[in-house]
Amino acid sequence: MTIDAVAAAWWARDGFDCGPQGRLRIAGWDAETLAHEHGTPIIAYDLGRISEKALQFRHELTRSGLPFRLRFALKANREPVVLAVLRAVGAPGASDAVGIDACSPGEVTHALAHGWLASEISFTATNVSERDLDVLLPTGVHLNLDAVSQVERVGRRAPGSTIGLRVNPGAGVGYNEILEYSGERPTKFGIYADRLPAALAAARGHGLVIDTVHCHAGSGWLADGLAAFEVSLERVVAMTRTLVDAGCPIVEVNVGGGLGVPARADEPPIDLPAYVDVLVRHLGPLDVIVGCEPGDYIVKDGAVMLAEVVTVEDRGGTRFVGLDTGWNADCGHFVYGFAKEIVPVATPTAERPLRVTVAGNINEAGDLFAVDYPMAPVAEGDIVALLWAGGYLQAMSSHHCLREPARAVFLERP
C-alpha cells in the first residue's frame, strides 16, 4: 500500500472499514451493494458507532468525578431510530442517561414524544416569542434565557419560576470564523458581562430564581481549538462567580457542545480526556453539576452518504465530478464550510493523483462538496461515499429545486 493509500484510510475503524476484497463496508455491510439495493443518494448509519460515542463521552465524564448531565443536541439529528439508540443509554430519569438539548418548541415536543422526561430536557434558544412560550411553559422544561428581554418576557408569564441564563463570554472557538458563537465580533447569542446586572434586576423584579449558567462557544472545533475553549470557559467561570456573589443559587454550569469530528486526515481529533480535564480544572472548584450538550460529536461519524457519479467532465481546465445529490441533502460544506472526504467505495484506499471539483445536482453555483480536491479516478456510474453524514444532514435537508433529499438506511452490526 502506498503512502497516499495509507493517508486515505485515516478514517478506518470498527464499523467502517475495508473488507477482504478492499471494498468499503459500513457496519459490516458492503457499501456498493447497499447503494444498488436502496438507490442513491442514501445516508447509511452505523448505529453501533452512535452508541459507542455516547458511552465514550459518558465514561470520560464519569472518570472525572464531576457531577454531570450529558445531553444530546437534538438539532444535530432528530431521526427516531437514532434517538432510540440514545434513549437506551441509561434509564429515563437516571443521572447517567443521555438527556436532550432542545432549541425550539418543536424539538421539545419531539423529545417528549420519543420518550424523554421534561426533567431531562434543557431548552436554550434565541429570540423566543410569546407563541414559543405558549408551548414551552406548560411542559415544565428548564429554560435557559439568552437576553434580558427574554427574562422579562418569562417573568411576566411565569413569575417565581426557576431559569438559567445563557451568557456570552466574549471569547469563542469554532471550526472556522463563521462557527464562532462568541468573540470580538458581537453575536446574537447570550448575555454579555456588562448586561448581567440588568438580567439580575429583571429576574428579581419577577421573583425568578437563576440556577444555571449556560454557554456555547462555537461549533465544530477540533483539538487545536481546546486552548481557545479554555479561555472562553475561564470567562464563563468569572461570570458564574458574579452571579453566585449576587446570591444566585447556581447548581449547574452548562458548557454546551460544539466539539467536532475530523473530516480530513490532517484535521486533529479532539482528545476527549484532555477536554474533560479542562472542565475539571475550571468547574471543579465551583462545586456544580457540569452540563455537556454534544450533538455532532456523537452522531457525525456514525453515518456516510452514498451517491452515484453521474458526470466526469473537464470544464475550463478543471475536472468536475458531478454527483446525483446536492447541498439539499448534504449542506455541510455549502452552509458551514466543513471539509468533506469523498472516497470511491469499490477502491477506497486507491491513490489520489487527480485534482477535481466535486459538485452536486442543485441549480446553484455554490453547490459544491469539494474544490481542488485530491481524488482517486472515478467513472460515471461509480458509487462514492461522502464522510461524515450523521449530523446536520437529514435534520437540515430540503426539497430545493424539488430535488429529493437522501433516504436513510439504519444498519446494525452483524
C-alpha positions in Angstrom: 0.0 0.0 0.0 1.4 3.4 -0.9 1.8 6.4 1.4 -1.2 8.0 -0.4 -3.2 4.9 0.2 -2.3 4.8 3.9 -3.3 8.5 4.3 -6.6 7.8 2.5 -7.5 5.2 5.1 -7.2 7.5 8.1 -11.0 7.1 8.6 -10.9 3.3 9.1 -12.4 2.0 12.4 -14.7 -0.7 13.7 -17.9 -0.5 11.7 -16.3 1.5 8.8 -13.5 -0.3 7.1 -12.4 -2.2 4.0 -13.4 -5.8 3.6 -11.3 -8.8 2.4 -11.6 -7.5 -1.2 -10.6 -4.0 -0.2 -14.2 -2.6 -0.7 -15.8 -0.2 1.7 -18.0 -1.7 4.4 -20.4 0.2 6.7 -21.4 -1.7 9.9 -20.2 -4.8 8.1 -22.3 -4.3 5.0 -20.8 -3.8 1.5 -21.4 -0.1 0.7 -21.8 -0.6 -3.1 -24.4 -3.3 -2.6 -26.3 -1.0 -0.2 -26.3 1.7 -2.8 -27.6 -0.5 -5.5 -30.2 -2.2 -3.3 -31.6 1.1 -1.9 -30.8 3.6 -4.6 -28.8 6.8 -4.3 -28.5 9.1 -2.6 -28.7 7.3 0.8 -27.4 8.0 4.2 -26.1 4.7 5.7 -26.0 4.7 9.5 -23.7 2.6 11.7 -25.9 2.6 14.8 -23.2 0.9 16.8 -20.9 3.9 16.3 -23.5 6.3 17.7 -23.9 4.2 20.9 -20.1 4.0 21.2 -19.6 7.7 21.1 -22.3 8.4 23.7 -20.9 5.8 26.0 -17.4 7.1 25.5 -18.4 10.6 26.4 -20.3 9.4 29.5 -17.3 7.3 30.5 -14.9 10.3 30.4 -17.3 12.4 32.4 -17.7 9.6 35.0 -14.0 9.2 35.2 -13.6 12.9 36.0 -15.5 12.6 39.2 -17.6 15.7 38.3 -21.3 15.5 38.8 -22.6 15.9 35.3 -25.6 15.9 32.9 -24.9 14.6 29.4 -27.5 15.8 26.9 -27.7 15.3 23.1 -28.2 18.4 21.0 -31.3 17.4 19.1 -30.8 19.8 16.2 -27.9 17.5 15.0 -30.2 14.6 14.3 -33.8 14.0 15.1 -34.3 10.6 13.4 -36.4 8.4 15.7 -34.1 5.4 15.1 -31.1 7.4 16.2 -33.0 8.8 19.2 -33.9 5.3 20.3 -30.2 4.4 20.4 -29.5 7.4 22.6 -32.6 6.8 24.8 -31.3 3.3 25.5 -28.1 4.8 27.1 -29.3 4.9 30.7 -32.7 4.6 32.2 -35.1 7.5 31.8 -34.6 9.9 34.6 -31.3 8.4 35.7 -28.4 10.7 36.2 -26.3 8.8 33.7 -28.9 8.8 31.0 -28.5 10.9 27.9 -30.8 13.9 28.1 -31.8 16.4 25.4 -30.7 19.9 24.5 -33.6 21.5 22.6 -33.5 24.8 20.8 -37.2 25.2 19.7 -40.6 24.3 20.9 -40.8 21.7 18.2 -37.7 20.0 19.5 -39.1 19.9 23.0 -42.3 18.2 21.9 -40.3 15.9 19.6 -38.2 14.8 22.6 -41.2 14.3 24.8 -42.9 12.2 22.1 -39.8 10.0 21.8 -39.5 9.1 25.5 -37.7 11.8 27.3 -39.0 13.3 30.5 -39.4 17.0 30.9 -36.8 17.0 33.6 -34.2 15.6 31.1 -34.7 18.4 28.6 -32.8 21.6 28.7 -34.1 24.4 26.4 -31.8 27.1 25.1 -32.8 29.3 22.2 -32.6 32.8 20.9 -35.4 35.3 20.1 -38.1 33.3 22.0 -41.6 34.6 21.2 -44.8 34.6 23.2 -46.0 31.8 20.8 -42.9 29.8 21.8 -43.7 30.2 25.5 -47.3 29.1 24.9 -45.8 25.7 24.0 -42.8 25.7 26.4 -44.2 26.8 29.7 -46.8 24.1 30.1 -44.2 21.4 29.6 -42.1 22.3 32.6 -38.8 22.0 30.8 -35.9 24.1 32.1 -35.4 27.3 30.2 -32.0 29.0 29.6 -32.7 32.6 28.5 -30.2 34.4 26.3 -31.4 38.0 26.5 -32.6 40.4 29.2 -35.8 40.8 27.2 -36.4 37.1 27.4 -36.0 37.3 31.2 -38.7 40.0 31.3 -40.9 38.0 29.0 -40.7 34.8 31.0 -41.0 36.8 34.2 -44.3 38.3 33.1 -45.6 34.9 32.1 -44.2 32.7 34.9 -43.2 34.8 37.9 -41.4 32.9 40.6 -40.1 30.2 38.3 -36.5 28.9 38.0 -34.4 29.8 35.0 -30.9 29.7 33.6 -29.0 32.4 31.8 -27.1 31.8 28.6 -24.1 34.0 28.8 -21.7 35.3 26.1 -18.1 35.3 27.4 -16.8 37.4 24.5 -14.4 34.6 23.6 -15.2 31.7 21.4 -14.0 28.9 19.2 -15.3 27.2 16.1 -14.3 25.1 13.0 -14.0 28.4 11.2 -14.9 32.1 11.9 -18.5 31.6 10.9 -18.9 28.9 13.6 -17.5 31.0 16.5 -20.6 32.0 18.6 -18.6 34.4 20.7 -15.6 36.6 20.2 -14.6 40.1 19.3 -17.4 40.3 16.8 -20.8 40.7 18.7 -23.1 37.8 18.0 -26.8 37.4 18.6 -26.2 34.8 21.3 -26.2 35.3 25.1 -26.0 37.9 27.8 -22.7 39.7 27.9 -20.9 40.5 31.2 -22.0 44.2 31.0 -25.6 43.1 30.9 -25.6 40.7 33.8 -26.8 43.5 36.3 -29.8 44.1 34.0 -30.6 40.4 33.8 -30.4 40.1 37.6 -32.6 43.1 38.1 -35.2 41.7 35.6 -35.1 38.3 37.3 -35.5 39.8 40.8 -38.3 42.0 39.6 -40.4 38.9 38.8 -39.1 36.7 41.5 -37.2 34.4 39.1 -34.5 32.2 40.5 -31.4 31.8 38.4 -29.9 28.3 39.0 -28.0 27.7 35.7 -25.3 29.3 33.7 -25.2 28.2 30.0 -22.7 29.0 27.3 -21.9 27.7 23.9 -18.6 29.0 22.5 -19.0 27.7 18.9 -19.3 24.6 16.8 -17.1 22.1 15.0 -13.8 22.9 16.7 -11.1 20.3 16.9 -8.0 19.6 19.1 -6.3 22.8 18.0 -9.3 24.7 19.5 -9.0 23.4 23.0 -6.9 26.3 24.3 -9.4 28.9 22.9 -12.3 26.9 24.5 -10.4 27.1 27.8 -10.2 30.9 27.5 -13.9 31.0 26.9 -14.5 28.8 29.9 -12.4 31.0 32.2 -14.6 33.9 31.4 -17.8 31.9 32.0 -16.5 30.9 35.4 -15.9 34.6 36.2 -19.5 35.4 35.2 -20.7 32.5 37.3 -18.9 33.8 40.3 -20.5 37.2 39.8 -24.0 35.6 39.9 -23.1 33.4 42.9 -21.8 36.5 44.8 -25.1 38.2 43.9 -27.0 35.4 45.7 -28.0 33.2 42.8 -28.1 29.5 43.8 -26.2 28.2 40.7 -26.4 24.4 40.6 -25.3 23.8 37.0 -22.8 25.3 34.6 -23.7 24.1 31.1 -20.8 24.3 28.6 -22.9 23.5 25.6 -21.5 21.4 22.8 -19.5 22.3 19.7 -16.9 19.5 19.7 -16.2 18.5 16.2 -15.1 15.4 14.3 -12.2 15.4 11.8 -13.2 15.4 8.1 -9.8 15.0 6.6 -6.6 13.2 7.5 -4.8 16.5 8.5 -7.5 17.6 10.9 -6.6 16.8 14.6 -9.2 14.9 16.6 -10.3 16.1 20.0 -8.6 14.4 22.9 -11.7 13.8 24.9 -9.9 13.1 28.2 -8.0 16.4 27.8 -11.3 18.2 27.2 -12.8 16.7 30.3 -9.7 17.6 32.3 -10.2 21.3 31.3 -13.7 21.0 32.7 -12.4 19.6 35.9 -9.8 22.3 36.3 -12.1 25.2 35.9 -15.5 23.9 37.0 -14.5 21.5 39.8 -13.9 24.4 42.3 -17.4 25.7 41.7 -19.0 22.5 43.1 -21.7 22.5 40.4 -23.2 20.0 38.1 -21.5 20.2 34.7 -23.8 20.1 31.7 -22.4 19.0 28.3 -24.5 19.0 25.1 -22.6 17.4 22.3 -24.6 16.7 19.1 -22.4 16.5 16.0 -19.6 14.8 18.0 -21.9 11.9 18.9 -23.5 11.3 15.6 -21.4 12.8 12.8 -19.1 9.8 12.0 -22.0 7.4 12.6 -23.1 7.7 9.0 -21.9 8.3 5.5 -23.8 9.4 2.4 -23.6 7.2 -0.7 -24.0 8.9 -4.1 -23.5 8.0 -7.8 -21.1 9.7 -10.1 -23.2 10.9 -13.0 -20.7 13.3 -14.7 -16.9 13.4 -15.2 -16.0 16.2 -17.4 -13.3 18.9 -17.9 -14.5 22.5 -17.9 -12.1 25.4 -18.4 -9.1 23.3 -17.3 -10.9 21.9 -14.2 -12.2 18.4 -13.9 -15.7 18.3 -12.4 -17.0 15.2 -10.8 -20.8 15.5 -10.6 -23.0 13.5 -8.2 -26.7 12.6 -8.1 -27.2 14.6 -4.9 -26.6 18.2 -3.7 -26.5 20.5 -0.8 -30.2 19.9 -0.1 -29.1 16.5 1.2 -25.6 17.4 2.5 -25.2 21.1 3.3 -22.0 20.7 5.4 -19.7 22.4 3.0 -22.3 24.8 1.5 -23.6 26.2 4.8 -20.8 25.7 7.3 -17.6 25.4 5.2 -16.8 21.9 6.6 -14.3 19.9 4.6 -15.5 16.7 3.0 -13.7 13.4 2.4 -15.0 11.6 -0.6 -13.9 8.0 -1.5 -14.9 5.5 -4.2 -16.5 2.6 -2.4 -15.0 -0.1 -4.7 -11.4 1.2 -4.2 -11.5 3.4 -1.1 -7.7 3.3 -0.5 -6.7 3.9 -4.1 -4.0 6.5 -4.9 -5.4 10.0 -5.4 -3.4 11.7 -8.2 -6.2 13.9 -9.5 -7.3 17.4 -8.5 -11.0 17.8 -9.0 -14.1 19.8 -8.0 -16.9 17.7 -6.7 -20.3 19.2 -7.5 -23.9 18.5 -6.7 -27.1 18.5 -8.8 -28.7 21.6 -7.4 -29.0 24.6 -9.7 -26.8 26.8 -7.6 -23.2 27.7 -8.4 -22.2 27.1 -4.8 -23.5 23.6 -4.7 -20.0 22.1 -4.3 -18.7 19.4 -2.0 -15.0 20.0 -2.5 -12.8 22.2 -4.6 -9.3 21.4 -5.9 -9.7 18.1 -4.1 -7.2 15.2 -4.4 -9.3 12.2 -5.5 -8.9 8.8 -6.9 -10.0 8.3 -10.5 -13.7 7.6 -10.8 -16.0 7.0 -13.8 -19.7 7.7 -14.4 -21.7 5.1 -12.6 -19.3 4.6 -9.7 -20.5 4.9 -6.2 -18.7 7.2 -3.8 -19.0 7.8 0.0 -19.1 11.3 1.5 -17.8 11.4 5.1 -19.3 12.1 7.5 -23.1 12.3 7.3 -24.6 11.6 10.8 -25.1 15.2 11.9 -26.7 18.2 10.4 -27.7 16.5 7.1 -31.1 14.9 7.4 -32.0 17.4 10.0 -31.3 20.2 7.6 -32.4 18.6 4.3 -34.8 20.3 1.9 -36.6 19.9 -1.4 -34.8 22.8 -3.0 -35.3 22.7 -6.8 -37.7 19.9 -6.0 -34.8 17.5 -5.6 -35.4 14.7 -3.1 -33.1 14.6 -0.1 -31.3 11.4 0.8 -33.1 8.5 2.3 -31.8 6.8 5.4 -30.7 3.2 5.9 -30.1 2.2 9.6 -27.6 -0.7 10.0 -27.0 -3.0 12.9 -23.6 -4.6 13.0 -23.6 -8.4 12.4 
